[in-house]
Amino acid sequence: MVRGERTVRAHKRAITYIAAGLFFLLAARGMGHASAALLMEEPYGAFGAMNPTGHAAVYLNHVCADSPTVLRPCHDGEYGVVISRYHKIDGYDWIAIPLIPYLYAVDSPSDIPATVDKEQEAAFRDAYRRAHLLDLSPDDKRGGPPKGEWTELVGASYDRKIHGFQVDSTPEQDAQFIALFNDRRNVGHFNLLFHNCADFSRVVLDTYLPHAVHRNFIADAGLMTPKQVARSLVAFGKKHPETNMTAFVIPQVPGSVPRSHSVDGVAESLVKSKKYLIPLAVFAPEVTGGVVVAYLMDGRLKMPKGATVFDIGDEETSGTPPAEADPVRERLALRPAPADPAPSAAAVPQI
């Protein structure tokens, strides 16, 4: 009985946690701030253990979609899209999914589960696929869900924690992005080394912040990684405080689904992994030393502790006066004042 009561209390806490985050995520605030946010997503599963660089996507809170491959400005009550590059999904290069389905594989915040297991996760994903994504991922020959990477399109928060880095955008930038991506050929050419999801995020963010994201030839051997995109944005935000950069975390939904792992860069993954580092140190000690120095010099990104889910999406409105004053936007303290007793929960990551 005691154990059952503890389980109920744990579920209530989970519901409160998710609801509190979504209050910030989805609160309507009149003519809200337009923004673009990198989503640096933690790796999970067997592939994540081998390749701990994770996944990168971009959330645009004032850009929506008529379909997964056709963009438009948002209407009232919509919360924007998450756009990323995918591998072998109906031949497309990029796909845009509405925010709530992308995170939780449901249409409404009220349908988000407090906890989830693998069977429920699969059921949520397949239900959303059948309702909205049959053109991209039709049933298999037996009438069931197909195999393949379509599962990455929805329910991301069931599998992993997501770290976000958000900057202000303008309606003009959103319009430019929509016109550019609706006009370009959307044909898949995924390549893990030079045309991966992080490369695509760099291209998207370059529309909003030209030349803000760059490759790291020291710590990542020139390969674009999600963590390098984040490092670039943090550095850009420090140099350009007018971008109003903020950091946030979207937690992995509680439940029996295995927890995701921390995001690493190329050199970082070698330094932290004994199965790679020890053989490398034995057979190539000079190389090992170089890798360690590269990581220490230019490969670190310390995530803020206790970052909350906030200010990552404003409900788009079309001019209706707000019922109450727009709350003051909580902003990322890029350089906390020395007199502060402790850094803000949304303190800037250290590079």
C-alpha positions in Angstrom: 0.0 0.0 0.0 2.8 2.3 0.9 4.6 1.5 -2.4 1.4 2.2 -4.3 1.0 5.6 -2.6 4.5 6.5 -3.5 3.9 5.6 -7.1 0.8 7.8 -7.2 2.7 10.7 -5.7 5.6 10.2 -8.1 3.2 10.3 -11.0 1.6 13.5 -9.6 5.0 15.1 -9.4 5.7 14.1 -13.0 2.5 15.6 -14.2 3.2 18.8 -12.2 6.7 18.9 -13.6 5.6 18.6 -17.2 2.7 21.0 -16.7 5.0 23.6 -15.2 7.4 23.4 -18.1 4.6 23.6 -20.6 3.3 26.7 -18.9 6.4 28.5 -20.0 6.6 26.6 -23.3 3.1 27.3 -24.5 1.8 30.4 -22.6 0.1 32.9 -24.9 1.6 36.3 -24.5 0.1 38.6 -27.0 2.5 39.5 -29.8 5.1 37.1 -28.4 8.8 37.1 -29.1 9.7 35.3 -32.4 12.7 33.1 -31.8 14.9 30.4 -33.2 16.4 27.7 -31.0 18.9 25.0 -31.4 17.8 21.7 -29.9 20.8 19.7 -28.8 19.4 16.3 -28.1 21.1 13.6 -26.1 22.0 10.3 -27.6 20.3 7.1 -26.6 20.2 3.4 -27.2 22.9 1.2 -28.8 23.8 3.7 -31.6 24.0 6.5 -29.0 26.5 4.5 -27.0 28.7 4.1 -30.1 28.2 7.7 -31.4 27.6 10.0 -28.4 27.3 13.2 -30.5 23.5 13.1 -30.3 21.0 14.9 -32.6 20.5 18.5 -33.7 17.3 20.2 -34.7 16.0 23.8 -34.9 12.8 25.0 -33.3 11.1 28.1 -34.9 8.3 29.3 -32.8 6.7 31.6 -35.4 7.1 29.2 -38.4 4.5 26.5 -39.0 3.8 24.0 -41.8 1.0 23.1 -44.1 2.7 19.7 -44.4 6.0 18.2 -43.2 7.7 19.7 -46.3 5.8 23.0 -46.9 6.4 25.9 -44.5 4.2 29.0 -43.7 3.7 31.6 -41.0 1.9 30.4 -37.8 -1.8 31.1 -37.2 -3.4 31.8 -33.8 -2.9 29.1 -31.3 0.0 27.4 -33.1 3.4 26.9 -31.5 5.8 26.5 -34.4 7.8 23.6 -35.9 10.9 21.6 -35.3 12.9 21.2 -38.5 15.9 18.8 -39.0 17.7 16.7 -41.6 16.8 13.0 -41.6 18.1 9.8 -43.3 16.0 7.8 -45.7 12.5 9.1 -44.9 10.7 9.1 -48.2 13.6 10.6 -50.0 13.4 14.0 -48.3 16.3 16.0 -46.9 14.4 18.0 -44.2 11.1 17.5 -42.5 9.2 20.0 -40.3 7.0 18.6 -37.4 4.8 20.7 -35.1 6.4 21.2 -31.7 4.1 19.2 -29.4 4.0 16.1 -31.7 7.7 16.3 -32.2 8.3 16.1 -28.4 5.4 13.9 -27.4 3.7 12.3 -30.4 0.4 13.8 -29.5 -1.6 16.8 -30.9 -2.5 18.5 -27.6 -0.6 19.2 -24.4 -3.5 17.8 -22.4 -2.6 14.3 -24.0 1.0 14.2 -22.8 1.5 11.2 -20.5 3.0 11.6 -17.0 5.1 8.5 -17.5 5.7 6.2 -20.5 7.1 2.7 -21.2 8.3 1.3 -24.5 4.9 -0.2 -25.4 3.1 3.1 -24.8 5.8 5.1 -26.6 5.4 2.9 -29.7 1.6 3.2 -29.5 1.7 7.0 -29.3 4.1 7.2 -32.2 2.1 4.8 -34.4 -1.2 6.6 -33.6 0.3 9.9 -34.7 1.8 8.3 -37.8 -1.5 6.8 -38.9 -3.2 10.2 -38.4 -0.7 12.5 -40.0 2.4 10.8 -41.5 1.1 8.0 -43.8 2.5 9.7 -46.9 5.9 9.7 -45.3 5.8 6.3 -43.6 3.0 4.1 -45.0 2.0 0.8 -43.3 4.1 -2.3 -44.0 2.8 -5.2 -45.9 1.0 -6.6 -42.8 -0.7 -3.3 -42.2 1.5 -2.4 -39.2 4.0 0.3 -38.5 7.0 0.2 -40.9 10.6 -0.2 -39.9 12.9 2.7 -40.5 13.9 6.1 -39.0 10.4 7.7 -39.2 10.2 7.2 -35.4 12.7 10.1 -35.0 10.1 12.5 -36.3 7.8 12.3 -33.2 8.1 11.6 -29.5 11.7 12.8 -29.0 11.1 13.5 -25.3 10.3 9.9 -24.6 13.8 8.9 -25.6 16.1 11.7 -24.6 16.7 15.0 -22.7 16.9 18.0 -24.9 19.1 21.1 -24.3 18.0 24.3 -26.0 19.8 27.6 -27.0 17.4 30.3 -28.1 17.9 33.6 -29.8 15.5 36.3 -30.9 14.3 36.4 -34.5 12.2 38.8 -36.6 9.2 38.4 -38.9 11.4 39.4 -41.8 13.9 36.6 -41.0 11.1 34.1 -40.6 9.6 35.2 -44.0 13.1 34.9 -45.6 13.5 31.4 -44.2 10.1 30.2 -45.3 10.6 31.5 -48.9 14.1 30.0 -49.1 13.3 26.5 -47.9 10.0 26.3 -49.7 11.8 27.1 -52.9 14.8 24.9 -52.6 14.9 21.2 -53.6 14.1 19.0 -50.7 16.0 15.9 -51.7 17.8 13.7 -49.2 21.6 13.6 -49.3 22.4 12.7 -45.7 26.0 12.0 -44.9 27.2 11.3 -41.4 30.5 13.2 -41.9 29.6 16.3 -43.9 25.8 16.5 -44.4 24.5 15.4 -41.1 21.8 16.9 -38.8 24.2 19.4 -37.2 25.3 20.6 -40.6 21.7 21.2 -41.5 21.1 23.1 -38.2 24.1 25.3 -39.1 22.5 26.1 -42.5 19.1 26.9 -40.9 20.7 29.1 -38.2 22.9 30.9 -40.8 19.6 32.3 -42.2 19.0 34.0 -38.9 22.6 34.6 -37.6 24.9 34.7 -40.6 28.4 33.2 -39.9 27.5 32.5 -36.2 28.1 28.7 -36.4 31.4 27.4 -37.6 33.3 24.1 -37.6 35.9 23.2 -35.0 39.0 21.8 -36.6 40.7 21.2 -33.3 38.2 19.4 -31.0 36.0 17.9 -33.7 38.4 17.4 -36.6 36.3 19.6 -38.8 33.2 17.5 -38.4 30.0 19.5 -37.5 28.5 18.1 -34.3 25.4 19.3 -32.2 27.7 20.3 -29.4 29.8 22.4 -31.7 26.7 24.2 -33.0 25.8 25.0 -29.3 29.4 26.2 -28.6 29.2 28.5 -31.6 25.9 30.0 -30.5 27.1 30.5 -26.9 30.2 32.3 -28.2 28.1 34.4 -30.6 25.6 35.3 -27.8 28.5 36.6 -25.6 29.7 38.8 -28.4 26.2 39.9 -29.4 24.0 40.4 -26.3 21.3 41.9 -28.5 20.4 38.4 -29.6 19.0 37.8 -26.0 20.3 34.3 -25.9 18.6 32.0 -23.3 19.2 28.4 -22.4 16.6 25.8 -21.4 16.1 22.1 -20.9 13.2 19.8 -22.0 13.4 16.8 -19.7 13.0 13.2 -20.8 9.5 12.0 -19.9 9.7 9.8 -16.7 9.1 6.1 -17.0 10.8 2.8 -17.7 12.3 3.9 -21.1 16.1 3.9 -20.6 17.6 7.4 -19.9 19.6 9.2 -22.5 23.3 9.9 -22.3 25.3 13.2 -22.2 26.2 14.8 -25.5 29.8 14.7 -26.5 32.0 16.1 -29.3 34.5 14.1 -31.3 37.6 14.5 -29.1 35.4 14.5 -25.9 33.9 11.1 -26.8 37.4 9.6 -27.2 38.7 11.2 -23.9 35.7 9.9 -22.0 35.5 6.4 -23.4 38.0 3.9 -21.9 37.3 1.4 -24.7 38.7 3.9 -27.2 41.2 5.9 -25.0 43.2 3.0 -23.5 44.0 1.2 -26.8 44.8 4.6 -28.4 47.1 5.5 -25.5 48.9 2.2 -25.8 49.4 2.2 -29.6 49.6 5.9 -30.3 50.4 7.9 -27.2 51.3 11.1 -29.1 47.9 11.0 -30.8 46.2 10.4 -27.5 48.0 13.4 -26.0 46.9 15.6 -28.9 43.3 14.5 -28.5 43.3 15.3 -24.8 44.8 18.7 -25.4 42.3 19.4 -28.2 39.4 18.6 -25.9 40.8 20.7 -23.0 41.5 23.6 -25.2 38.5 23.9 -27.4 36.1 21.0 -26.8 34.2 21.6 -23.6 30.7 23.0 -23.1 29.5 22.9 -19.5 25.7 22.8 -19.4 23.9 25.0 -16.8 22.7 23.2 -13.7 19.1 23.4 -12.8 18.1 25.1 -16.1 14.3 25.3 -16.4 11.9 24.8 -19.3 11.0 28.4 -20.2 10.5 30.9 -23.0 11.0 28.4 -25.8 7.8 29.1 -27.7 5.2 31.9 -27.8 1.7 31.2 -29.0 1.4 33.1 -32.3 -1.4 35.7 -32.4 -2.4 38.0 -35.2 -2.9 41.3 -33.4 -5.5 40.7 -30.7 -4.6 42.8 -27.7 -3.4 40.7 -24.8 -5.6 40.3 -21.8 -2.8 41.3 -19.5 0.6 42.9 -19.8 3.3 40.8 -21.4 5.5 39.3 -18.7 9.1 40.4 -18.5 11.2 37.9 -20.5 13.6 36.0 -18.4 17.0 36.4 -20.1 20.1 34.3 -19.9 22.8 35.9 -17.8 25.8 35.8 -20.1 28.0 37.5 -17.5 26.6 37.2 -14.0 27.4 40.1 -11.7 30.1 39.4 -9.2 27.8 40.4 -6.3 25.3 37.7 -7.2 25.1 35.0 -4.5 24.8 32.3 -7.1 24.5 32.0 -10.9 21.0 32.0 -12.4 19.4 28.7 -13.2 19.6 29.6 -16.8 23.2 30.7 -16.6 25.1 30.5 -19.8 27.1 27.3 -20.4 30.8 27.7 -20.1 33.1 27.0 -23.1 
